[in-house]
Amino acid sequence: MDALDGMSSRKTTRPTCEQFRHSFEEYDHIVNVLRASTGHRPSLAIICGSGLGGLADLLTDTDSIEYDDIPFFPISTVHGHVGRLVFGMLNEVSVVCMQGRFHFYEGWAMQNIAIPVRVFKLLGVQTIIVTNASGAVNPDYKVGDIMLIKDHINLPGMIGANPLMGLNDARWGPRFPALSLAYDRQLLQLARKVALGIGFGEDLREGVYMMVSGPTFETVAEARAGRILGADCMGMSTAPEVIVAKHCGMRVLGISLITNIIIQQYDRDDEPNHQEVLMIGQQRAANMQLLVAEVVKQIGHQA
């Protein structure tokens, strides 16, 4: 009987499915802290991928807030991700830019990765532009291409790691949100028109992004499997933020910068590395910034 009592006691201390989730009231507290730190009331958010944090440098009249100073916020630990929110104006549109995102491979739960998206929702953000650095598995792609995301394959989510797992709070959205239109068609069409208008040619792509957990780059067999499943490029982010944004009723535009070609041949001796990803990101940063800035301008004109 004593042994059974001991087992019962241990059960009460086990973590629950809600261990990594924050209440609506805690999110509200985060928002109050941010509003007290800036006079900006953004309608649009930009999430910067590896090597793309320079997008925030385009903002004027800025207020920067370190993640360390934001209650309940995770900390970005990846080289190339600064770790702060930057509020400001971009082409006369009030925006908030996330310099440094959170990744599953850093040890954060999927629910933690998407904390900023829900904060943005309560701040009044209606549209999110999500950028990332990714590796191409489509043989027609080349390093430096920019791909507008029309859909994604969330591989971690397909095997049980989804940011919406756990109890659903209907104040955020429905229990079973549809993702067939996760990437807003009108925004995709707008981004395509803008890209062509500012001179993008054969380096502009439109395709499917596959999220893998990382932090390892893909094996040859994994890369081939991704291509068979319909992916054009693969990366270690984006899907959790997009899922939560769609759950909250926000519009999403996704843009991938192709920073490497994922190896799909066994006779190759070269290997991808993170420094290569950051280098290509820096080289093509101006192109990405020009595209995002003009898209934001057009969205502002439509408002």
C-alpha positions in Angstrom: 0.0 0.0 0.0 2.9 2.4 0.8 4.4 1.6 -2.5 1.2 2.5 -4.3 0.9 5.7 -2.3 4.4 6.6 -3.4 3.5 6.0 -7.1 0.4 8.2 -6.7 2.5 11.0 -5.2 4.9 10.9 -8.1 2.1 11.1 -10.7 1.0 14.5 -9.3 4.4 16.0 -10.1 4.6 14.9 -13.7 4.6 17.6 -16.3 1.3 18.2 -18.1 0.6 19.1 -21.7 0.1 22.7 -20.5 3.6 23.0 -19.0 5.0 24.9 -22.0 1.9 27.0 -22.7 1.1 30.5 -21.4 -2.4 31.7 -20.4 -4.2 34.4 -22.4 -3.7 36.7 -19.3 0.1 36.1 -19.4 0.1 37.1 -23.1 -1.9 40.2 -22.2 0.8 41.1 -19.6 3.5 40.8 -22.3 1.6 43.1 -24.5 1.1 45.7 -21.7 4.9 45.7 -21.1 5.6 46.2 -24.8 3.0 49.0 -25.2 4.6 50.8 -22.2 7.9 50.6 -24.0 6.9 52.0 -27.3 4.3 54.3 -28.8 4.2 52.3 -32.0 1.0 50.2 -32.7 2.1 47.9 -35.5 -0.3 46.4 -38.1 2.4 44.3 -39.7 5.1 42.0 -38.3 8.3 40.7 -40.0 10.1 37.6 -38.7 13.7 37.6 -39.9 15.5 34.3 -40.8 19.2 33.5 -40.6 21.4 36.3 -42.0 18.3 38.4 -42.7 18.1 40.5 -39.5 19.2 43.5 -41.5 15.6 44.0 -42.6 15.1 45.8 -39.3 17.7 48.4 -40.3 15.2 49.7 -42.8 12.9 50.9 -40.1 12.8 54.5 -39.0 11.8 56.1 -35.7 12.6 52.8 -33.9 12.2 51.4 -30.4 14.2 48.3 -29.7 13.4 45.8 -26.9 15.7 43.0 -26.0 14.1 39.5 -25.6 15.7 39.4 -22.1 13.5 42.3 -21.1 10.2 40.8 -22.3 8.4 38.6 -19.8 8.0 34.9 -20.7 9.9 35.4 -24.0 12.4 32.7 -25.0 16.0 33.7 -25.9 17.5 33.2 -29.4 20.8 31.3 -29.1 21.7 30.9 -32.8 24.6 32.9 -34.4 23.1 35.4 -36.8 20.0 36.0 -34.7 20.3 39.2 -32.7 17.5 38.6 -30.2 15.2 41.7 -30.0 12.0 43.2 -31.2 12.4 46.4 -33.3 9.3 48.7 -33.6 9.3 51.4 -36.2 8.0 52.8 -39.5 8.7 51.2 -42.9 7.3 53.0 -45.9 4.8 54.8 -43.7 3.6 51.5 -42.2 3.9 50.8 -38.5 5.7 47.5 -38.1 7.4 45.3 -35.6 10.5 43.3 -36.7 11.6 40.2 -35.0 15.5 40.1 -35.2 16.1 36.5 -34.2 13.6 33.7 -34.0 13.3 30.6 -31.9 13.9 27.1 -33.1 12.8 23.6 -32.1 16.4 22.4 -32.2 17.4 24.9 -29.5 15.3 22.9 -27.1 12.2 25.1 -27.1 8.8 23.5 -27.1 6.8 24.2 -30.3 4.4 26.2 -28.1 7.3 28.5 -27.0 8.5 29.1 -30.6 5.2 30.7 -31.5 4.9 33.0 -28.5 5.8 36.1 -30.5 3.0 35.5 -33.0 0.3 35.6 -30.4 1.9 38.6 -28.9 1.7 40.3 -32.3 -1.9 39.4 -32.6 -2.8 41.1 -29.3 -0.7 44.1 -30.4 -3.0 44.5 -33.4 -0.9 43.0 -36.1 -3.0 41.7 -39.0 -0.3 40.5 -41.4 3.0 38.6 -40.9 5.8 38.4 -43.3 8.0 35.3 -42.4 11.4 35.0 -44.0 13.9 32.2 -43.7 17.1 30.8 -45.2 16.7 27.4 -46.7 18.4 24.7 -48.8 17.1 23.8 -52.2 16.1 20.2 -53.2 14.5 21.4 -56.5 17.2 20.8 -59.1 16.1 23.9 -61.0 16.9 26.2 -58.1 20.3 27.9 -57.5 22.0 29.6 -54.6 20.7 33.1 -54.2 17.2 32.4 -55.6 14.3 33.9 -53.6 11.2 31.6 -53.3 7.8 32.8 -52.4 6.2 30.1 -50.3 2.9 28.8 -51.6 2.6 25.9 -49.1 4.6 24.0 -46.6 5.2 20.5 -45.3 5.5 20.5 -41.5 7.4 17.3 -41.0 7.7 17.6 -37.2 4.0 18.3 -37.0 3.2 15.2 -39.0 4.9 13.1 -36.3 3.5 14.9 -33.3 5.3 18.2 -32.7 2.7 20.9 -33.4 2.5 24.3 -31.6 -1.3 23.9 -31.2 -1.1 20.7 -29.2 -2.7 20.8 -25.8 -5.9 22.5 -24.7 -7.3 25.0 -27.1 -8.3 28.5 -26.0 -11.1 29.6 -28.4 -10.0 33.2 -27.9 -7.1 32.5 -30.2 -8.9 30.3 -32.8 -10.7 27.0 -33.5 -9.7 23.6 -32.2 -9.1 22.3 -35.8 -7.9 25.1 -38.0 -7.6 24.5 -41.8 -4.2 25.2 -43.3 -5.0 24.7 -47.0 -4.8 28.5 -47.3 -2.1 29.1 -44.7 -0.2 31.4 -47.1 -2.5 34.2 -48.2 -3.1 34.1 -52.0 -3.6 37.8 -52.4 -0.3 38.5 -50.6 1.4 35.9 -52.7 0.1 37.5 -55.9 1.1 40.9 -54.6 4.7 39.8 -53.7 5.0 38.2 -57.2 3.9 41.4 -58.9 6.2 43.5 -56.8 9.2 41.2 -57.3 8.8 41.3 -61.1 8.2 45.0 -61.0 11.6 45.7 -59.3 13.5 43.5 -61.6 13.5 39.9 -60.3 13.7 37.5 -63.1 14.8 33.9 -63.2 16.0 34.1 -59.6 12.3 34.4 -58.4 10.7 31.1 -57.5 7.4 30.0 -56.1 7.3 26.7 -54.3 6.8 24.4 -51.2 8.9 24.7 -48.1 9.5 21.7 -45.9 10.3 22.1 -42.2 12.7 19.6 -40.6 13.6 19.8 -36.9 17.4 20.2 -37.3 20.0 21.0 -36.1 21.6 18.6 -38.5 21.6 19.3 -42.2 19.8 16.6 -44.2 21.2 13.2 -45.2 21.2 12.3 -48.9 18.2 10.0 -48.3 16.3 12.6 -46.3 16.9 15.2 -49.1 15.6 12.8 -51.7 12.6 12.0 -49.6 11.8 15.6 -49.2 11.8 16.1 -53.0 9.6 13.0 -53.5 7.1 14.5 -51.0 6.9 17.6 -53.0 9.3 20.0 -51.3 11.3 22.6 -53.3 13.4 23.7 -50.3 14.0 22.6 -46.7 14.7 24.5 -43.5 14.4 24.4 -39.7 11.8 27.0 -39.0 8.7 28.9 -40.2 6.0 26.3 -40.0 5.2 26.8 -36.2 4.9 30.6 -36.6 2.7 30.2 -39.7 0.4 27.6 -38.1 -0.2 29.9 -35.0 -0.7 32.9 -37.2 -3.3 31.2 -39.2 -4.9 29.9 -36.0 -5.2 33.5 -34.9 -6.7 34.6 -38.1 -3.7 36.5 -39.4 -2.6 36.9 -43.1 0.8 35.3 -43.9 3.4 35.9 -46.6 6.4 33.5 -46.6 9.7 34.2 -48.4 12.7 31.8 -48.5 16.2 32.8 -49.5 18.0 29.8 -51.1 21.4 29.8 -49.4 22.6 26.3 -50.3 21.8 23.3 -52.5 21.0 20.3 -50.5 23.2 17.3 -51.5 21.3 14.5 -53.1 24.2 12.5 -54.6 26.4 10.0 -52.7 29.5 10.7 -54.7 29.7 14.3 -53.4 32.4 15.2 -50.8 31.4 18.7 -50.0 29.1 19.5 -47.0 26.8 22.4 -46.1 27.5 24.6 -43.1 25.9 27.5 -41.2 28.6 30.0 -42.1 27.7 29.5 -45.8 24.1 30.2 -45.0 24.9 33.4 -43.2 27.3 34.5 -46.0 24.7 34.1 -48.7 22.1 35.8 -46.5 24.4 38.8 -46.3 25.1 38.8 -50.0 21.5 38.7 -51.0 20.2 40.8 -48.1 19.7 43.9 -50.2 17.5 42.0 -52.7 15.4 40.6 -49.9 15.1 43.9 -48.1 14.0 45.7 -51.3 11.3 43.1 -51.9 10.0 43.1 -48.3 10.0 46.9 -48.1 8.1 47.4 -51.3 5.6 44.7 -50.3 5.0 46.5 -47.0 4.5 49.7 -48.9 1.9 48.1 -51.2 0.1 46.5 -48.2 0.0 50.0 -46.6 -1.6 51.4 -49.7 -4.3 48.8 -49.6 -5.2 49.4 -46.0 
